[in-house]
Amino acid sequence: MKAVKFFEMSTEELTQKLNEKKAELFNLRFQHATNQLESPAKLTECRHDIAKIKTILRQRELGLSVEPQVTKKKGASKRK
């Protein structure tokens, strides 16, 4: 996943995504150990995604980047 997509996520979404990626990495390691892993590049990609997420979370912690603002779309209101 591109880093730009991670920057667009909120801190809560990033934390959730980090937990998902850690679980995915755990499963990929087991597949690799049992020779069931189709593509070893998935391990590298997953580790890189975890590093990107941790970097963004740390930048927000230090105040080097800000969480994106949630904006409401115009015309989204219901009419009766």
N, C-alpha and C positions, 0 to 999 in steps of 0.2 A: 504494500500500500504506500502511496506517496505521502511524504511528510505534510504536504499542504492539506490533505484530508484530515490528518491528525490535528493540525492547528485550528481547523474549523470546528472541532468537537469541544464540548464543555469538559470541565475537569471531572465531573462524575462519569461522563461517557468514556473518557480516557482511562479512568480507573477501572471501569467495567471491561473495557477492551484489553487492558493490561492483564487482568485476571484470565480472560479468555485465551489470550496469546500464551500465557504461562501454562495453562492446561493443555493447549495445543502442542506446545513444545514438549511437555511431559509425555504425551501420547506419541509424538514423532520419535522421541528417544527410544521408547519401547519398540516401536516398529523397526527402527534402525538396528536395535540389539537383536531382534528376532529375524532379521533379514526380510522384512515385509515392506520396507519403505521403498516406494516406487522411484522417488526422486530425492536424492540427498540435498538438492538445492532448497528444498522446503525447510530444512533445518536452519540453513543460513538466513533465509528470508524471514523466518519466524524470529530468530534472534535479533536481526536488524530491526524488525518492527518493534520488538520489546525495547530496544535501545532508543529508538526514536520517541516512543511514548514516554519513557523515563526522562529523556532529555527535555521534552516539552513540559512535563510536570515540574521538573526542577527549575526550569526557566520561569514558570509561573510562580513558583514558591519564592524565588529571588526577586521577582518583580521585573524581570527582563522582557517578559511578554505578558500580554493580557488575555483573559478569556474572551472569546467572541461574544458580542452582544446579541441577544435574541431580538429579532425584529418581527413585527406582525406584517403580514402581507395585506396590501390594500385590496378591497373587494371580497374579503373572506367572510364578511358578516352575512348572516342569514336574513333574508327579507321575507316578510309575511304578507 
